[in-house]
Amino acid sequence: MMKKIVLGLALASLTGFASAQDRRPGYGPALNTATAKKIAAGTIAECTKNGWNVAVAVVDPHGALLYFERMEDTQYASGDIAIGKAKAAATYRRPTRAFMDVINKGGPATATLPGVVASPGGVPIFVDGKIIGAVGVSGVTGDQDEQCSIAGSKSM
């Protein structure tokens, strides 16, 4: 009986330690459409400056689409990919690059999680340490998509 109690306490303390290590930020007030359009405009400005045609999606903190724009001559698949990146960044509250990094380090189980997009270009947007939405970009390389997403997230 004593072994069970000690084992239970040990497991409980490990569980508490593990959850303290991976605290996700809280939720803040959701982006509104006007701000989503500013983020998209900043994203497209960065892409235009570099001659990149992309699709951009901005979502609220729960992954609901607020604004979408596809530049001329952007491949059609990029629309769904940009939305997927934005949703993944918002709902998991981390950049989509994190999924790629974990999978590349030998964490294939991450690829089985619902809604995961393991390609850079989805970036969560935080205000006062709380997530308020995310932006996703697709159309060029993952690094270039991410560059545009980061530029857009800073243009609020």
C-alpha positions in Angstrom: 0.0 0.0 0.0 2.8 2.4 0.9 4.5 1.7 -2.4 1.3 2.7 -4.3 1.1 6.0 -2.4 4.8 6.9 -3.0 4.4 6.0 -6.7 1.3 8.0 -6.9 2.9 11.1 -5.3 6.0 10.7 -7.6 3.8 10.5 -10.7 1.8 13.5 -9.6 4.9 15.6 -9.0 6.3 14.6 -12.4 3.0 15.5 -14.1 3.0 18.9 -12.4 6.7 19.5 -13.4 6.0 18.6 -17.1 3.0 20.9 -17.3 4.9 23.8 -15.8 7.6 23.3 -18.5 5.1 23.7 -21.3 2.7 26.4 -20.3 0.9 27.8 -23.3 0.0 31.5 -23.3 -3.5 32.5 -22.5 -6.1 33.9 -24.8 -6.5 37.6 -25.3 -9.2 39.5 -27.1 -9.6 38.4 -30.7 -8.3 40.4 -33.6 -11.0 42.3 -35.5 -11.4 42.5 -39.2 -9.8 46.0 -39.5 -6.7 44.8 -37.7 -6.7 41.6 -39.8 -6.6 43.7 -43.0 -3.7 45.7 -41.6 -1.8 42.5 -40.9 -2.5 41.2 -44.4 -1.4 44.5 -45.9 1.9 44.4 -44.1 2.4 40.8 -45.1 1.7 41.5 -48.8 3.9 44.6 -48.7 6.9 42.4 -47.5 6.1 39.9 -50.2 5.7 42.5 -52.9 9.0 44.1 -51.9 10.7 40.7 -52.6 8.8 39.9 -55.7 6.9 36.9 -54.1 3.3 36.0 -54.9 1.6 34.5 -52.0 -1.7 33.8 -50.3 -2.2 35.3 -46.8 -4.7 34.3 -44.1 -5.4 35.9 -40.8 -7.4 34.1 -38.1 -8.7 34.7 -34.6 -7.1 33.0 -31.6 -9.3 29.9 -32.1 -8.4 29.5 -35.8 -11.6 31.1 -37.4 -10.8 32.9 -40.6 -11.0 36.7 -40.4 -9.4 37.7 -43.6 -7.9 36.1 -46.7 -6.1 37.5 -49.8 -4.3 35.8 -52.7 -2.0 37.8 -54.8 -2.2 37.5 -58.6 -0.5 34.5 -60.1 -0.2 32.7 -56.8 -0.6 28.9 -57.1 -4.2 27.9 -56.0 -3.0 25.3 -53.5 -1.4 28.2 -51.5 -4.8 29.4 -50.4 -5.7 26.3 -48.4 -2.1 26.0 -47.1 -2.0 29.6 -45.8 -5.3 29.1 -44.0 -4.0 25.8 -42.6 -0.8 27.5 -41.4 -2.7 30.3 -39.7 -5.1 27.9 -38.0 -2.3 25.7 -36.7 -0.3 28.6 -35.4 -3.4 30.0 -33.6 -4.9 26.7 -32.2 -1.5 25.3 -31.0 -0.3 28.8 -30.0 3.1 28.4 -31.6 4.8 29.0 -35.0 4.3 26.2 -37.5 8.1 26.0 -37.8 8.0 24.3 -34.4 6.1 21.3 -35.8 8.8 20.9 -38.6 11.5 21.1 -36.0 10.0 18.5 -33.7 9.3 16.1 -36.6 12.9 16.6 -37.9 14.3 15.8 -34.5 12.6 12.4 -34.5 9.1 13.2 -33.2 6.9 11.7 -35.9 3.9 11.5 -33.6 3.5 15.3 -33.9 2.6 14.8 -37.6 -0.5 12.8 -36.5 -2.0 15.6 -34.4 -5.1 17.2 -36.0 -4.5 20.4 -38.0 -0.7 20.3 -37.8 1.1 22.0 -40.7 4.8 21.2 -40.5 6.0 24.0 -42.7 7.2 27.5 -41.7 4.9 30.4 -42.5 2.3 30.3 -39.7 2.9 32.8 -36.9 0.8 33.4 -33.8 0.2 37.0 -32.8 0.5 38.0 -29.1 -0.4 41.1 -27.2 0.6 41.3 -23.5 1.7 37.7 -23.6 -1.7 36.5 -24.8 -2.6 35.1 -28.2 -5.0 37.3 -30.2 -4.8 35.5 -33.6 -2.3 34.3 -36.2 -1.2 34.9 -39.8 -0.4 32.2 -42.3 1.4 32.6 -45.7 2.0 30.3 -48.5 3.4 30.7 -52.0 7.2 30.7 -51.8 9.6 28.7 -49.6 8.7 28.1 -46.0 11.4 30.5 -44.8 10.1 33.2 -47.2 6.5 32.6 -46.1 7.6 33.0 -42.5 9.5 36.2 -43.3 6.3 37.7 -44.7 4.1 36.4 -41.8 6.5 38.0 -39.3 6.5 41.3 -41.1 2.7 41.2 -41.3 2.3 40.4 -37.6 4.4 43.5 -36.7 2.2 45.8 -38.8 -0.8 46.1 -36.5 
